[in-house]
Amino acid sequence: MSQLSFVDVFDMARESAGGCCVTQDAQAGNGYFPSVHRLMSAQYSRSRFISVFRSTGCHLRRWEVFSDFLALAASELDMARIRTPESMARCRKICDRYTTADIENMNEMFSLMVCALEAKFHDFLGAIFMELELGDNFRGQYFTPYSVQCLMARLLMPGIQDTIRREGIVTVSDPASGAAGMLIAYAECLLEADINPSWHMFGSCIDIDPVAADMAFIQLSLLGIAAEVVTGNTLTMQFNRVRYTPVYYFNDFEKRLSDLNRHRVMLAFMRGLSDAT
């Protein structure tokens, strides 16, 4: 087990919402959305996060500390591997590089991230990454501003009500997802349309950079979005890691997506018969 208690923070957030922050009965409609108790504004959480981050692991480069924080947070949210020997050994190896005070700072950073994402849907980690200019030292990455991603998401909204009425689930794919800002923006658009993204949306995102994939996995997990996060190369179709967010398991998306796929295959077969006659 890592020295970080990120999973405890996540559990407390769920308990404060009555223990059912993301699950919803299929017949319940769109009346319930993920929620935890709001303690502070997104802006305060962001500024405090940056302040704590700058005083953490001062003997290491900034992008190293950031990527280590992400790796630890992601490991505590990965339900399929959270207590595997490999995950525990990796977390222990990372924690050995830091002092007790640094570990406490990382716990606070995780709490601040939870509060910021609860306050509003946005690309918290992507914005932090750009503000701290970490992209200059790490593969020259650039994350699209969230306002632009919101504009792009709104262009995909027409017809969404019909799709959900017909299939129950809308699938959003991003082959170069970064921190998953596009999927987050789309989920926010669904909320504005009184559609529960935790029940009606499935996201599929791919990124070649493990750090970006960690950012996507963390944010989608904390925002209650069912998603598949793949680390790999979209162009060569070489993938080395696949993770599913907690809501994917909580709301039984594996079965629901399988049923939807069978339904689509059956419809295609019937259309083929109709065309043949």
Secondary structure by P-SEA (a helix, b strand, c coil): ccccaaaaaaaaaaaaaccccccccccccccccccccccccaaaaaaaaaaaaaaccccccaaaaaaaaaaaaaaaacccccccaaaaaaaaaaaaaccaaaaaaaaaaaaaaaaaaaacccaaaaaaaaaacccccccccccccaaaaaaaaaaaccaaaaaaaaccbbbbbbcccccaaaaaaaaaaaaaacccccccbbbbbbbccaaaaaaaaaaaaaaccbbbbbbcccccccccbbbbcaaaaaaaaaaaaaaaaaaaaaaaaaaaaaaac
